Amino acid sequence: MGFVPHDCRVVAIEMGGASLVDYKHHERCIYLLGAEDYGLPRDVVGKCHTLVSIPSIRTESYNVAVAGSLAMYDRMAKNGG
């Protein structure tokens, strides 16, 4: 995976990972979100430090814009906004 700044975590937001509810966001991180139809390629997910999933009740997954918004809102809420 290309250049990642020092002390920066690469976080895949994709189905099958640890729940976002329990996830502790790092101070410095890059979030990767996959395409809505195929998600992130497995080789990309394998190079990430963490795989995080967003729980859902009525749908299998969220579209990429909603998933990104939820992840950023969660980050802001947990880090004191």
The first five atom37 places (N, CA, C, CB, O) and aatype in JSON, in Angstrom:
{
  "aatype": [12, 7, 13, 19, 14, 8, 3, 4, 1, 19, 19, 0, 9, 6, 12, 7, 7, 0, 15, 10, 19, 3, 18, 11, 8, 8, 6, 1, 4, 9, 18, 10, 10, 7, 0, 6, 3, 18, 7, 10, 14, 1, 3, 19, 19, 7, 11, 4, 8, 16, 10, 19, 15, 9, 14, 15, 9, 1, 16, 6, 15, 18, 2, 19, 0, 19, 0, 7, 15, 10, 0, 12, 18, 3, 1, 12, 0, 11, 2, 7, 7],
  "atom_mask": [
    [1, 1, 1, 1, 1],
    [1, 1, 1, 0, 1],
    [1, 1, 1, 1, 1],
    [1, 1, 1, 1, 1],
    [1, 1, 1, 1, 1],
    [1, 1, 1, 1, 1],
    [1, 1, 1, 1, 1],
    [1, 1, 1, 1, 1],
    [1, 1, 1, 1, 1],
    [1, 1, 1, 1, 1],
    [1, 1, 1, 1, 1],
    [1, 1, 1, 1, 1],
    [1, 1, 1, 1, 1],
    [1, 1, 1, 1, 1],
    [1, 1, 1, 1, 1],
    [1, 1, 1, 0, 1],
    [1, 1, 1, 0, 1],
    [1, 1, 1, 1, 1],
    [1, 1, 1, 1, 1],
    [1, 1, 1, 1, 1],
    [1, 1, 1, 1, 1],
    [1, 1, 1, 1, 1],
    [1, 1, 1, 1, 1],
    [1, 1, 1, 1, 1],
    [1, 1, 1, 1, 1],
    [1, 1, 1, 1, 1],
    [1, 1, 1, 1, 1],
    [1, 1, 1, 1, 1],
    [1, 1, 1, 1, 1],
    [1, 1, 1, 1, 1],
    [1, 1, 1, 1, 1],
    [1, 1, 1, 1, 1],
    [1, 1, 1, 1, 1],
    [1, 1, 1, 0, 1],
    [1, 1, 1, 1, 1],
    [1, 1, 1, 1, 1],
    [1, 1, 1, 1, 1],
    [1, 1, 1, 1, 1],
    [1, 1, 1, 0, 1],
    [1, 1, 1, 1, 1],
    [1, 1, 1, 1, 1],
    [1, 1, 1, 1, 1],
    [1, 1, 1, 1, 1],
    [1, 1, 1, 1, 1],
    [1, 1, 1, 1, 1],
    [1, 1, 1, 0, 1],
    [1, 1, 1, 1, 1],
    [1, 1, 1, 1, 1],
    [1, 1, 1, 1, 1],
    [1, 1, 1, 1, 1],
    [1, 1, 1, 1, 1],
    [1, 1, 1, 1, 1],
    [1, 1, 1, 1, 1],
    [1, 1, 1, 1, 1],
    [1, 1, 1, 1, 1],
    [1, 1, 1, 1, 1],
    [1, 1, 1, 1, 1],
    [1, 1, 1, 1, 1],
    [1, 1, 1, 1, 1],
    [1, 1, 1, 1, 1],
    [1, 1, 1, 1, 1],
    [1, 1, 1, 1, 1],
    [1, 1, 1, 1, 1],
    [1, 1, 1, 1, 1],
    [1, 1, 1, 1, 1],
    [1, 1, 1, 1, 1],
    [1, 1, 1, 1, 1],
    [1, 1, 1, 0, 1],
    [1, 1, 1, 1, 1],
    [1, 1, 1, 1, 1],
    [1, 1, 1, 1, 1],
    [1, 1, 1, 1, 1],
    [1, 1, 1, 1, 1],
    [1, 1, 1, 1, 1],
    [1, 1, 1, 1, 1],
    [1, 1, 1, 1, 1],
    [1, 1, 1, 1, 1],
    [1, 1, 1, 1, 1],
    [1, 1, 1, 1, 1],
    [1, 1, 1, 0, 1],
    [1, 1, 1, 0, 1]
  ],
  "atom_positions": [
    [[0.87, -1.17, 0.0], [0.0, 0.0, 0.0], [0.9, 1.21, 0.0], [-0.98, 0.01, 1.23], [1.88, 1.25, 0.74]],
    [[0.61, 2.19, -0.79], [1.44, 3.37, -0.96], [1.93, 3.98, 0.34], [0.0, 0.0, 0.0], [1.96, 3.31, 1.37]],
    [[2.3, 5.19, 0.29], [2.88, 5.91, 1.43], [1.84, 6.13, 2.52], [3.46, 7.24, 0.98], [0.76, 6.65, 2.26]],
    [[2.17, 5.74, 3.75], [1.33, 6.0, 4.92], [2.18, 6.81, 5.89], [0.82, 4.66, 5.58], [3.27, 6.39, 6.25]],
    [[1.68, 7.99, 6.32], [2.46, 8.82, 7.24], [2.82, 8.08, 8.53], [1.68, 10.08, 7.58], [2.14, 7.14, 8.93]],
    [[3.9, 8.51, 9.17], [4.4, 7.93, 10.41], [3.29, 7.87, 11.46], [5.59, 8.73, 10.94], [2.52, 8.82, 11.6]],
    [[3.23, 6.78, 12.18], [2.31, 6.58, 13.3], [0.84, 6.73, 12.89], [2.63, 7.57, 14.4], [0.0, 7.17, 13.68]],
    [[0.54, 6.37, 11.66], [-0.82, 6.48, 11.14], [-1.36, 5.08, 10.9], [-0.85, 7.32, 9.82], [-0.7, 4.26, 10.28]],
    [[-2.55, 4.8, 11.39], [-3.2, 3.51, 11.23], [-4.08, 3.52, 9.99], [-4.03, 3.15, 12.49], [-4.74, 4.53, 9.71]],
    [[-4.1, 2.43, 9.26], [-4.99, 2.29, 8.1], [-6.14, 1.4, 8.53], [-4.22, 1.7, 6.85], [-5.94, 0.25, 8.92]],
    [[-7.36, 1.94, 8.45], [-8.55, 1.26, 8.94], [-9.5, 0.99, 7.78], [-9.26, 2.1, 10.03], [-9.93, 1.92, 7.1]],
    [[-9.81, -0.27, 7.55], [-10.78, -0.65, 6.53], [-12.17, -0.64, 7.16], [-10.45, -2.06, 5.92], [-12.38, -1.26, 8.2]],
    [[-13.1, 0.06, 6.54], [-14.5, 0.05, 6.96], [-15.21, -0.89, 6.0], [-15.15, 1.51, 6.97], [-15.48, -0.53, 4.85]],
    [[-15.52, -2.09, 6.47], [-16.01, -3.15, 5.58], [-16.76, -4.18, 6.41], [-14.84, -3.81, 4.79], [-16.48, -4.34, 7.6]],
    [[-17.68, -4.89, 5.8], [-18.41, -5.94, 6.5], [-17.43, -7.03, 6.97], [-19.5, -6.55, 5.59], [-16.45, -7.33, 6.3]],
    [[-17.73, -7.6, 8.13], [-16.94, -8.71, 8.63], [-15.88, -8.34, 9.64], [0.0, 0.0, 0.0], [-15.1, -9.2, 10.06]],
    [[-15.82, -7.08, 10.04], [-14.8, -6.66, 10.99], [-15.34, -6.48, 12.39], [0.0, 0.0, 0.0], [-16.48, -6.82, 12.69]],
    [[-14.5, -5.94, 13.25], [-14.9, -5.61, 14.62], [-15.95, -4.51, 14.58], [-13.67, -5.18, 15.47], [-15.93, -3.67, 13.68]],
    [[-16.85, -4.52, 15.53], [-17.94, -3.55, 15.55], [-17.44, -2.13, 15.79], [-18.95, -3.92, 16.62], [-16.59, -1.9, 16.65]],
    [[-17.96, -1.19, 15.04], [-17.64, 0.23, 15.23], [-18.06, 0.68, 16.62], [-18.34, 1.09, 14.15], [-17.45, 1.59, 17.18]],
    [[-19.09, 0.07, 17.17], [-19.58, 0.43, 18.5], [-18.46, 0.34, 19.54], [-20.75, -0.48, 18.91], [-18.36, 1.19, 20.43]],
    [[-17.63, -0.67, 19.44], [-16.56, -0.91, 20.42], [-15.2, -0.39, 19.97], [-16.46, -2.38, 20.71], [-14.22, -0.49, 20.72]],
    [[-15.12, 0.16, 18.78], [-13.84, 0.57, 18.22], [-13.33, 1.86, 18.85], [-13.95, 0.73, 16.72], [-14.08, 2.82, 19.01]],
    [[-12.05, 1.87, 19.21], [-11.4, 3.08, 19.72], [-10.58, 3.67, 18.59], [-10.5, 2.77, 20.99], [-9.6, 3.07, 18.14]],
    [[-10.97, 4.84, 18.14], [-10.29, 5.49, 17.02], [-8.91, 5.99, 17.46], [-11.13, 6.66, 16.48], [-8.75, 6.55, 18.54]],
    [[-7.94, 5.78, 16.6], [-6.59, 6.29, 16.86], [-6.54, 7.78, 16.51], [-5.53, 5.48, 16.05], [-7.36, 8.27, 15.73]],
    [[-5.58, 8.46, 17.09], [-5.46, 9.9, 16.82], [-5.16, 10.15, 15.34], [-4.36, 10.52, 17.69], [-5.71, 11.08, 14.75]],
    [[-4.31, 9.34, 14.76], [-3.93, 9.5, 13.34], [-4.33, 8.23, 12.59], [-2.38, 9.78, 13.19], [-3.79, 7.16, 12.85]],
    [[-5.27, 8.36, 11.66], [-5.64, 7.19, 10.88], [-6.22, 7.59, 9.52], [-6.65, 6.34, 11.65], [-6.69, 8.71, 9.32]],
    [[-6.16, 6.64, 8.64], [-6.73, 6.76, 7.29], [-7.83, 5.72, 7.22], [-5.64, 6.54, 6.14], [-7.61, 4.55, 7.52]],
    [[-9.02, 6.13, 6.82], [-10.15, 5.22, 6.68], [-10.32, 4.87, 5.21], [-11.45, 5.83, 7.26], [-10.38, 5.76, 4.36]],
    [[-10.4, 3.59, 4.91], [-10.64, 3.13, 3.53], [-12.03, 2.52, 3.46], [-9.56, 2.09, 3.08], [-12.38, 1.66, 4.27]],
    [[-12.81, 2.98, 2.5], [-14.15, 2.45, 2.29], [-14.23, 1.92, 0.86], [-15.24, 3.53, 2.54], [-13.77, 2.57, -0.08]],
    [[-14.8, 0.75, 0.71], [-14.86, 0.12, -0.59], [-16.05, 0.55, -1.42], [0.0, 0.0, 0.0], [-16.94, 1.26, -0.94]],
    [[-16.06, 0.12, -2.65], [-17.17, 0.38, -3.55], [-18.42, -0.33, -3.02], [-16.84, -0.09, -5.0], [-18.32, -1.36, -2.36]],
    [[-19.57, 0.24, -3.31], [-20.82, -0.29, -2.77], [-21.15, -1.68, -3.29], [-21.95, 0.63, -3.1], [-21.81, -2.46, -2.6]],
    [[-20.7, -2.02, -4.49], [-21.06, -3.33, -5.03], [-20.08, -4.44, -4.66], [-21.15, -3.24, -6.53], [-20.5, -5.57, -4.45]],
    [[-18.78, -4.14, -4.58], [-17.78, -5.19, -4.33], [-16.98, -5.0, -3.04], [-16.84, -5.26, -5.48], [-16.26, -5.91, -2.63]],
    [[-17.09, -3.86, -2.41], [-16.31, -3.6, -1.21], [-14.84, -3.4, -1.53], [0.0, 0.0, 0.0], [-14.47, -3.15, -2.68]],
    [[-14.01, -3.52, -0.52], [-12.56, -3.39, -0.69], [-11.98, -4.72, -1.16], [-11.89, -2.94, 0.63], [-12.43, -5.77, -0.71]],
    [[-11.0, -4.69, -2.04], [-10.34, -5.93, -2.43], [-9.69, -6.59, -1.21], [-9.28, -5.66, -3.53], [-9.15, -5.91, -0.34]],
    [[-9.73, -7.91, -1.15], [-9.18, -8.66, -0.01], [-7.71, -8.35, 0.22], [-9.36, -10.16, -0.23], [-7.27, -8.31, 1.37]],
    [[-6.93, -8.14, -0.84], [-5.51, -7.84, -0.64], [-5.32, -6.49, 0.03], [-4.75, -7.87, -1.99], [-4.36, -6.3, 0.78]],
    [[-6.21, -5.54, -0.24], [-6.15, -4.23, 0.41], [-6.52, -4.37, 1.89], [-7.09, -3.2, -0.3], [-5.84, -3.84, 2.76]],
    [[-7.61, -5.09, 2.17], [-8.03, -5.31, 3.55], [-6.91, -5.98, 4.34], [-9.32, -6.16, 3.6], [-6.68, -5.65, 5.5]],
    [[-6.24, -6.92, 3.72], [-5.15, -7.63, 4.38], [-3.97, -6.75, 4.76], [0.0, 0.0, 0.0], [-3.2, -7.1, 5.65]],
    [[-3.83, -5.62, 4.12], [-2.73, -4.7, 4.42], [-3.12, -3.63, 5.44], [-2.26, -4.03, 3.15], [-2.28, -2.85, 5.88]],
    [[-4.39, -3.58, 5.81], [-4.86, -2.6, 6.79], [-4.52, -3.06, 8.2], [-6.37, -2.37, 6.65], [-4.41, -4.26, 8.46]],
    [[-4.37, -2.11, 9.1], [-4.1, -2.43, 10.49], [-5.34, -3.01, 11.18], [-3.62, -1.2, 11.23], [-5.23, -3.87, 12.05]],
    [[-6.52, -2.52, 10.78], [-7.76, -2.89, 11.45], [-8.89, -2.99, 10.43], [-8.1, -1.87, 12.55], [-8.92, -2.26, 9.44]],
    [[-9.82, -3.91, 10.69], [-11.04, -4.04, 9.89], [-12.21, -3.75, 10.83], [-11.16, -5.47, 9.23], [-12.38, -4.43, 11.84]],
    [[-13.01, -2.75, 10.48], [-14.13, -2.31, 11.32], [-15.41, -2.38, 10.51], [-13.89, -0.88, 11.86], [-15.44, -2.0, 9.34]],
    [[-16.48, -2.87, 11.15], [-17.8, -2.94, 10.51], [-18.79, -2.04, 11.23], [-18.31, -4.4, 10.5], [-18.68, -1.81, 12.44]],
    [[-19.74, -1.54, 10.49], [-20.8, -0.7, 11.05], [-22.05, -1.57, 11.2], [-21.09, 0.56, 10.15], [-22.57, -2.06, 10.2]],
    [[-22.52, -1.77, 12.43], [-23.69, -2.62, 12.61], [-24.92, -2.04, 11.93], [-23.96, -2.82, 14.1], [-25.08, -0.82, 11.81]],
    [[-25.79, -2.92, 11.48], [-27.0, -2.51, 10.78], [-28.13, -3.48, 11.13], [-26.78, -2.45, 9.24], [-27.9, -4.69, 11.25]],
    [[-29.32, -2.96, 11.29], [-30.46, -3.8, 11.64], [-31.24, -4.23, 10.4], [-31.37, -3.07, 12.6], [-31.63, -5.39, 10.29]],
    [[-31.47, -3.3, 9.48], [-32.38, -3.57, 8.36], [-31.72, -3.81, 7.02], [-33.31, -2.46, 8.23], [-32.4, -4.2, 6.07]],
    [[-30.45, -3.59, 6.91], [-29.79, -3.75, 5.63], [-28.45, -4.45, 5.83], [-29.59, -2.38, 4.93], [-27.87, -4.36, 6.91]],
    [[-27.97, -5.12, 4.83], [-26.7, -5.83, 4.95], [-25.53, -4.85, 5.07], [-26.48, -6.76, 3.75], [-24.57, -5.1, 5.8]],
    [[-25.62, -3.74, 4.35], [-24.55, -2.75, 4.39], [-25.1, -1.37, 4.05], [-23.4, -3.13, 3.42], [-26.25, -1.24, 3.61]],
    [[-24.27, -0.36, 4.25], [-24.63, 1.03, 3.93], [-23.94, 1.44, 2.63], [-24.22, 1.98, 5.1], [-22.95, 0.84, 2.23]],
    [[-24.49, 2.47, 1.98], [-23.75, 2.98, 0.83], [-22.52, 3.7, 1.35], [-24.63, 3.92, -0.06], [-22.45, 4.05, 2.53]],
    [[-21.56, 3.93, 0.48], [-20.25, 4.43, 0.91], [-20.33, 5.81, 1.56], [-19.31, 4.48, -0.27], [-19.59, 6.08, 2.51]],
    [[-21.2, 6.68, 1.1], [-21.34, 8.02, 1.69], [-21.89, 7.93, 3.11], [-22.25, 8.91, 0.82], [-21.4, 8.62, 4.01]],
    [[-22.88, 7.1, 3.32], [-23.46, 6.92, 4.65], [-22.44, 6.26, 5.57], [-24.75, 6.08, 4.58], [-22.28, 6.69, 6.72]],
    [[-21.76, 5.23, 5.11], [-20.75, 4.55, 5.92], [-19.65, 5.51, 6.37], [-20.14, 3.37, 5.14], [-19.25, 5.51, 7.53]],
    [[-19.18, 6.33, 5.45], [-18.14, 7.32, 5.8], [-18.65, 8.33, 6.81], [0.0, 0.0, 0.0], [-17.93, 8.69, 7.74]],
    [[-19.87, 8.78, 6.63], [-20.46, 9.75, 7.56], [-20.62, 9.14, 8.95], [-21.83, 10.23, 7.04], [-20.33, 9.79, 9.95]],
    [[-21.09, 7.9, 9.02], [-21.25, 7.24, 10.31], [-19.91, 7.04, 11.01], [-21.95, 5.9, 10.13], [-19.81, 7.25, 12.22]],
    [[-18.9, 6.65, 10.26], [-17.58, 6.45, 10.86], [-17.01, 7.77, 11.39], [-16.61, 5.84, 9.83], [-16.43, 7.8, 12.48]],
    [[-17.16, 8.84, 10.63], [-16.64, 10.13, 11.08], [-17.44, 10.68, 12.26], [-16.66, 11.14, 9.94], [-16.86, 11.29, 13.17]],
    [[-18.75, 10.47, 12.27], [-19.56, 10.89, 13.4], [-19.15, 10.12, 14.66], [-21.07, 10.68, 13.1], [-19.0, 10.72, 15.73]],
    [[-18.95, 8.81, 14.53], [-18.52, 7.99, 15.64], [-17.19, 8.46, 16.19], [-18.43, 6.53, 15.22], [-17.0, 8.54, 17.4]],
    [[-16.27, 8.78, 15.3], [-14.96, 9.29, 15.7], [-15.09, 10.58, 16.5], [-14.07, 9.52, 14.47], [-14.47, 10.74, 17.55]],
    [[-15.91, 11.5, 15.97], [-16.1, 12.79, 16.63], [-16.77, 12.61, 18.0], [-16.94, 13.71, 15.75], [-16.36, 13.22, 18.98]],
    [[-17.8, 11.77, 18.06], [-18.53, 11.56, 19.31], [-17.64, 10.94, 20.39], [-19.74, 10.68, 19.07], [-17.71, 11.33, 21.55]],
    [[-16.81, 9.98, 20.01], [-15.96, 9.29, 20.99], [-14.75, 10.13, 21.41], [-15.49, 7.98, 20.42], [-14.21, 9.94, 22.5]],
    [[-14.33, 11.04, 20.54], [-13.15, 11.86, 20.86], [-13.52, 13.23, 21.39], [-12.28, 12.01, 19.63], [-12.68, 14.12, 21.43]],
    [[-14.75, 13.41, 21.8], [-15.16, 14.66, 22.43], [-15.48, 15.79, 21.48], [0.0, 0.0, 0.0], [-15.47, 16.95, 21.87]],
    [[-15.75, 15.46, 20.22], [-16.27, 16.37, 19.22], [-15.46, 17.52, 18.87], [0.0, 0.0, 0.0], [-15.86, 18.32, 18.03]]
  ]
}
